[in-house]
């Protein structure tokens, strides 16, 4: 899809990206919404194509997902000619993304100050593991590091006594690009209004910590005296463990086994709890255990927990989900990354982008613009797939100039 053919709310936005591996996801969100993203690669390419598993027909799923909708040009930024082409790309761009350890472009003479001279409105965003400052700034790292640094993942031990990384959802490598995309759009909004660009940077480790603010802020709040910071009224103002750790002894907000799986029961408000008790034909449960009006999990009520355990085993997960809808009671099915695709809510909201289109079945952008379509993503590019096309259509170079660049080694 050419730049002129782009649709979506970000059609007309052009971003030049220099990325290695996962941080390139920062522009995936923008490409999904119609921005033109030009991925500038070294002649050897970004080795994301061979990184991690699965490998789909010779290319990693990571690349197929993160680089979907983008266009690739190869430039050797070690050459004067290659740097000149890069500057031409930046001249009319809205943003430049440096998705690697900070300072990579600066070392090539292509840092923010140099780019601002040719495009005062340019937004320059660096996304990296630990950010541009602090004692960890120059350290190499990979995605799980940001979550363990942020305290999101704890080591577990095998029966043989070896530590291992447990299964867990990745946070920093996804939240960092999302925060970064938000920052880029804020910068572009300012630049288009004032003509002045800006420089920003985001660390994936910072993003992991920010996403888990409730636990860390709760621990910080608990450093204050109990006369100032207490627990909920429903708990007799007793301090519970921060975040989800405080859910262990909950009863009216808890996992329960069904006849064929599990559900999450969430009747912490008195209204929902009454709806549930009436719905199962057990109004006496509400009369015996009415609880507080809000945030009452009936924590530690083992008598009630036994009753609910037996009640939930009487129906299937699907039956309990329908019950929750019919009786205005919060009940959620418990899925896994493998089973979620079978869930009717997933099928309605997140229909797969088919493998025929992007090389592997992929989850689409969760953003839905009801009055305008977002573009159908294209398959992640091969190394330099759009080099000649970008030089011709975007920069207006003629065939002779492109040939000279190739002969001089600027294109690799």
TIRODO-536615 format. One record per residue (C-alpha): residue number from 1; z, x, y. Coordinates in nm, 3 decimals. Layout:
   n      zz      xx      yy
 NUM       Z       X       Y
...
END
This chain:
   n      zz      xx      yy
   1   0.000   0.000   0.000
   2  -0.105   0.147   0.334
   3   0.124   0.155   0.636
   4  -0.078  -0.122   0.801
   5  -0.040  -0.347   0.497
   6   0.342  -0.330   0.485
   7   0.533  -0.655   0.509
   8   0.901  -0.731   0.540
   9   1.160  -0.708   0.817
  10   1.124  -0.329   0.844
  11   0.743  -0.321   0.857
  12   0.650  -0.079   1.134
  13   0.945   0.152   1.069
  14   0.844   0.499   0.949
  15   1.086   0.742   0.789
  16   1.024   1.101   0.683
  17   1.244   1.195   0.388
  18   1.330   1.537   0.249
  19   1.542   1.472  -0.057
  20   1.656   1.610  -0.387
  21   1.798   1.387  -0.660
  22   2.020   1.083  -0.604
  23   2.084   1.098  -0.227
  24   1.723   0.990  -0.180
  25   1.847   0.637  -0.251
  26   1.932   0.618   0.119
  27   1.571   0.528   0.195
  28   1.513   0.313  -0.114
  29   1.697   0.029   0.057
  30   1.473   0.067   0.362
  31   1.151   0.091   0.161
  32   1.251  -0.225  -0.025
  33   1.258  -0.404   0.310
  34   0.917  -0.282   0.420
  35   0.974   0.054   0.589
  36   0.716   0.324   0.529
  37   0.899   0.614   0.362
  38   0.712   0.944   0.337
  39   0.879   1.170   0.084
  40   0.809   1.532   0.178
  41   0.834   1.748  -0.135
  42   0.804   2.119  -0.202
  43   0.497   2.215  -0.407
  44   0.711   2.213  -0.724
  45   0.835   1.862  -0.646
  46   1.177   1.703  -0.661
  47   1.319   1.765  -1.008
  48   1.471   1.416  -1.004
  49   1.173   1.327  -1.225
  50   1.331   1.525  -1.510
  51   1.696   1.453  -1.436
  52   1.937   1.258  -1.659
  53   1.849   0.979  -1.902
  54   1.662   0.768  -1.993
  55   1.319   0.930  -1.962
  56   1.055   0.658  -1.948
  57   0.709   0.773  -2.053
  58   0.787   1.124  -1.928
  59   0.959   1.029  -1.601
  60   1.327   0.967  -1.540
  61   1.448   0.617  -1.467
  62   1.639   0.768  -1.175
  63   1.313   0.868  -1.006
  64   1.138   0.543  -1.095
  65   1.418   0.349  -0.926
  66   1.516   0.568  -0.631
  67   1.160   0.661  -0.531
  68   0.999   0.321  -0.575
  69   0.794   0.208  -0.279
  70   0.769   0.559  -0.130
  71   0.472   0.787  -0.065
  72   0.475   1.156  -0.157
  73   0.325   1.451   0.028
  74   0.370   1.814  -0.071
  75   0.435   2.066   0.205
  76   0.544   2.427   0.180
  77   0.790   2.441   0.468
  78   0.815   2.818   0.426
  79   0.472   2.842   0.589
  80   0.397   2.800   0.957
  81   0.116   2.559   0.876
  82   0.342   2.347   0.656
  83   0.605   2.324   0.928
  84   0.337   2.223   1.178
  85   0.232   1.932   0.957
  86   0.596   1.829   0.921
  87   0.632   1.822   1.300
  88   0.321   1.606   1.324
  89   0.480   1.360   1.079
  90   0.796   1.348   1.287
  91   0.613   1.300   1.617
  92   0.570   0.924   1.570
  93   0.842   0.861   1.311
  94   1.161   0.662   1.364
  95   1.388   0.871   1.146
  96   1.413   1.189   0.942
  97   1.638   1.198   0.638
  98   1.775   1.523   0.501
  99   1.911   1.421   0.161
 100   2.052   1.749   0.034
 101   2.318   1.999   0.132
 102   2.341   2.003   0.513
 103   2.133   2.254   0.707
 104   1.833   2.276   0.477
 105   1.587   2.173   0.747
 106   1.768   2.375   1.014
 107   1.707   2.690   0.810
 108   1.335   2.611   0.822
 109   1.343   2.570   1.198
 110   1.321   2.193   1.160
 111   1.674   2.085   1.253
 112   1.764   1.801   1.487
 113   1.733   1.999   1.810
 114   1.383   2.119   1.720
 115   1.269   1.773   1.617
 116   1.416   1.612   1.928
 117   1.192   1.830   2.143
 118   0.881   1.663   2.005
 119   1.033   1.317   1.953
 120   1.336   1.241   2.175
 121   1.387   0.907   1.999
 122   1.414   1.052   1.648
 123   1.711   0.952   1.434
 124   1.818   1.245   1.216
 125   2.040   1.161   0.921
 126   2.186   1.406   0.671
 127   2.334   1.272   0.348
 128   2.512   1.510   0.113
 129   2.791   1.532  -0.140
 130   3.086   1.640   0.072
 131   2.941   1.619   0.422
 132   2.866   1.877   0.689
 133   3.227   1.974   0.764
 134   3.543   2.059   0.573
 135   3.622   2.321   0.308
 136   3.393   2.158   0.049
 137   3.086   2.130   0.273
 138   2.886   2.409   0.109
 139   2.991   2.338  -0.250
 140   2.729   2.225  -0.503
 141   2.811   1.895  -0.667
 142   2.688   1.597  -0.865
 143   2.754   1.225  -0.844
 144   3.068   1.184  -1.054
 145   3.243   1.445  -0.840
 146   3.265   1.205  -0.547
 147   3.436   0.935  -0.752
 148   3.689   1.167  -0.912
 149   3.755   1.329  -0.574
 150   3.820   0.982  -0.431
 151   4.060   0.897  -0.712
 152   3.838   0.632  -0.869
 153   3.805   0.783  -1.217
 154   4.081   0.930  -1.430
 155   4.031   1.180  -1.716
 156   4.080   1.041  -2.065
 157   4.155   1.231  -2.385
 158   3.992   1.218  -2.728
 159   4.192   1.201  -3.050
 160   4.127   1.573  -3.083
 161   4.290   1.637  -2.746
 162   3.978   1.707  -2.542
 163   3.940   1.560  -2.193
 164   3.631   1.347  -2.134
 165   3.466   1.145  -1.858
 166   3.517   0.773  -1.936
 167   3.255   0.507  -1.879
 168   3.278   0.380  -1.523
 169   3.060   0.234  -1.249
 170   2.936   0.499  -1.007
 171   3.045   0.435  -0.649
 172   2.986   0.732  -0.418
 173   2.623   0.794  -0.513
 174   2.542   0.430  -0.439
 175   2.775   0.353  -0.149
 176   2.683   0.672   0.039
 177   2.313   0.581   0.064
 178   2.400   0.224   0.156
 179   2.627   0.333   0.443
 180   2.361   0.585   0.543
 181   2.089   0.320   0.555
 182   2.313   0.111   0.780
 183   2.364   0.409   1.010
 184   1.992   0.481   1.025
 185   1.916   0.123   1.126
 186   2.187   0.136   1.393
 187   2.034   0.459   1.526
 188   1.682   0.316   1.528
 189   1.803   0.004   1.708
 190   1.960   0.221   1.980
 191   1.658   0.452   2.000
 192   1.412   0.166   2.043
 193   1.628   0.019   2.319
 194   1.702   0.340   2.509
 195   1.445   0.597   2.399
 196   1.728   0.825   2.287
 197   1.766   0.930   1.926
 198   2.080   1.050   1.754
 199   2.210   1.268   1.475
 200   2.437   1.136   1.203
 201   2.564   1.249   0.866
 202   2.722   1.078   0.568
 203   2.906   1.221   0.268
 204   2.890   1.041  -0.064
 205   3.250   1.145  -0.126
 206   3.357   0.982   0.203
 207   3.178   0.664   0.099
 208   3.358   0.655  -0.237
 209   3.694   0.683  -0.060
 210   3.596   0.421   0.199
 211   3.497   0.174  -0.072
 212   3.845   0.210  -0.224
 213   4.028   0.164   0.107
 214   4.263  -0.106  -0.023
 215   4.444   0.120  -0.267
 216   4.473   0.424  -0.044
 217   4.574   0.217   0.258
 218   4.832   0.033   0.048
 219   4.990   0.359  -0.065
 220   4.996   0.467   0.299
 221   5.153   0.138   0.407
 222   5.421   0.176   0.139
 223   5.533   0.498   0.306
 224   5.681   0.276   0.575
 225   6.028   0.121   0.520
 226   6.051  -0.202   0.321
 227   6.184  -0.373   0.630
 228   5.831  -0.335   0.771
 229   5.602  -0.356   0.465
 230   5.673  -0.588   0.174
 231   5.489  -0.760  -0.108
 232   5.364  -1.121  -0.115
 233   5.585  -1.420  -0.062
 234   5.480  -1.537  -0.410
 235   5.633  -1.221  -0.558
 236   5.958  -1.260  -0.372
 237   5.826  -0.997  -0.130
 238   5.856  -0.731  -0.403
 239   5.602  -0.452  -0.363
 240   5.337  -0.456  -0.634
 241   5.134  -0.153  -0.742
 242   4.835  -0.105  -0.508
 243   4.504  -0.277  -0.573
 244   4.409  -0.391  -0.920
 245   4.695  -0.192  -1.077
 246   4.919  -0.472  -0.954
 247   4.726  -0.724  -1.166
 248   4.856  -0.604  -1.504
 249   5.136  -0.861  -1.536
 250   4.948  -1.148  -1.374
 251   4.921  -1.477  -1.562
 252   4.734  -1.720  -1.338
 253   4.499  -1.437  -1.239
 254   4.409  -1.258  -1.562
 255   4.164  -1.193  -1.844
 256   4.181  -1.433  -2.136
 257   4.007  -1.433  -2.471
 258   3.778  -1.727  -2.547
 259   3.641  -1.837  -2.883
 260   3.344  -1.602  -2.840
 261   3.430  -1.355  -2.564
 262   3.644  -1.335  -2.251
 263   3.679  -1.498  -1.911
 264   3.859  -1.408  -1.593
 265   4.096  -1.685  -1.481
 266   4.176  -1.686  -1.107
 267   4.391  -1.985  -1.008
 268   4.617  -1.799  -0.766
 269   4.609  -2.085  -0.513
 270   4.823  -2.387  -0.596
 271   4.529  -2.625  -0.546
 272   4.317  -2.444  -0.807
 273   4.611  -2.426  -1.048
 274   4.665  -2.802  -1.024
 275   4.295  -2.867  -1.076
 276   4.306  -2.659  -1.393
 277   4.616  -2.826  -1.534
 278   4.476  -3.173  -1.466
 279   4.136  -3.071  -1.608
 280   4.278  -2.966  -1.946
 281   4.500  -3.273  -1.960
 282   4.823  -3.077  -1.917
 283   4.968  -3.194  -1.581
 284   5.313  -3.100  -1.704
 285   5.220  -2.733  -1.681
 286   5.178  -2.774  -1.307
 287   5.502  -2.971  -1.277
 288   5.692  -2.702  -1.469
 289   5.527  -2.405  -1.297
 290   5.396  -2.515  -0.954
 291   5.429  -2.170  -0.796
 292   5.368  -2.079  -0.433
 293   5.082  -2.221  -0.231
 294   4.887  -1.894  -0.206
 295   4.847  -1.565  -0.396
 296   5.069  -1.669  -0.687
 297   4.974  -1.501  -1.014
 298   5.285  -1.624  -1.199
 299   5.351  -1.257  -1.259
 300   5.565  -1.185  -1.563
 301   5.580  -1.548  -1.682
 302   5.529  -1.468  -2.051
 303   5.598  -1.826  -2.161
 304   5.305  -1.951  -1.953
 305   5.089  -1.658  -2.058
 306   5.124  -1.752  -2.426
 307   5.029  -2.111  -2.351
 308   4.721  -2.009  -2.156
 309   4.620  -1.758  -2.422
 310   4.609  -2.036  -2.680
 311   4.435  -2.282  -2.446
 312   4.152  -2.045  -2.359
 313   4.084  -1.964  -2.724
 314   3.987  -2.326  -2.781
 315   3.650  -2.309  -2.600
 316   3.357  -2.073  -2.557
 317   3.303  -1.864  -2.248
 318   3.012  -2.083  -2.139
 319   3.224  -2.396  -2.180
 320   3.499  -2.249  -1.963
 321   3.249  -2.151  -1.695
 322   3.119  -2.508  -1.688
 323   3.477  -2.634  -1.680
 324   3.550  -2.420  -1.376
 325   3.250  -2.563  -1.192
 326   3.336  -2.921  -1.286
 327   3.707  -2.895  -1.201
 328   3.691  -2.661  -0.899
 329   3.877  -2.383  -1.075
 330   3.774  -2.015  -1.037
 331   3.670  -1.893  -1.382
 332   3.421  -1.609  -1.430
 333   3.241  -1.485  -1.741
 334   3.313  -1.126  -1.844
 335   2.987  -0.935  -1.881
 336   2.890  -0.580  -1.965
 337   2.602  -0.377  -1.818
 338   2.410  -0.473  -2.131
 339   2.487  -0.845  -2.139
 340   2.467  -0.924  -1.768
 341   2.089  -0.964  -1.787
 342   2.143  -1.264  -2.016
 343   2.368  -1.436  -1.764
 344   2.194  -1.732  -1.597
 345   2.328  -1.633  -1.254
 346   2.175  -1.285  -1.289
 347   1.846  -1.436  -1.405
 348   1.834  -1.666  -1.104
 349   1.944  -1.416  -0.839
 350   1.817  -1.081  -0.966
 351   1.499  -1.127  -1.167
 352   1.383  -0.791  -1.298
 353   1.111  -0.604  -1.114
 354   0.882  -0.574  -1.418
 355   0.802  -0.242  -1.582
 356   0.432  -0.313  -1.538
 357   0.484  -0.281  -1.163
 358   0.731   0.007  -1.127
 359   0.732   0.186  -1.464
 360   1.063   0.045  -1.592
 361   1.237  -0.290  -1.556
 362   1.453  -0.258  -1.243
 363   1.709  -0.457  -1.050
 364   1.562  -0.573  -0.717
 365   1.719  -0.550  -0.374
 366   2.000  -0.805  -0.346
 367   1.892  -0.890   0.010
 368   1.708  -1.218   0.042
 369   1.517  -1.309   0.356
 370   1.450  -1.678   0.313
 371   1.186  -1.710   0.583
 372   0.986  -1.394   0.513
 373   0.898  -1.204   0.198
 374   0.994  -0.844   0.137
 375   0.721  -0.622  -0.007
 376   0.650  -0.593  -0.374
 377   0.761  -0.238  -0.455
 378   0.514   0.017  -0.577
 379   0.574   0.267  -0.855
 380   0.756   0.589  -0.766
 381   0.497   0.853  -0.674
 382   0.393   1.159  -0.865
 383   0.436   1.489  -0.682
 384   0.208   1.490  -0.378
 385   0.030   1.174  -0.488
 386  -0.039   1.060  -0.132
 387  -0.088   1.398   0.038
 388  -0.451   1.352   0.142
 389  -0.399   0.985   0.221
 390  -0.105   1.058   0.454
 391  -0.285   1.343   0.626
 392  -0.589   1.123   0.682
 393  -0.444   0.778   0.753
 394  -0.115   0.869   0.922
 395  -0.201   1.193   1.101
 396  -0.574   1.150   1.145
 397  -0.670   1.491   0.999
 398  -1.030   1.535   0.894
 399  -1.150   1.680   0.566
 400  -1.208   2.029   0.707
 401  -0.856   2.053   0.843
 402  -0.708   1.936   0.514
 403  -0.917   2.194   0.329
 404  -0.790   2.470   0.559
 405  -0.429   2.363   0.503
 406  -0.482   2.371   0.131
 407  -0.645   2.714   0.148
 408  -0.359   2.847   0.362
 409  -0.103   2.728   0.105
 410   0.060   2.474   0.339
 411   0.017   2.199   0.080
 412   0.119   2.409  -0.217
END
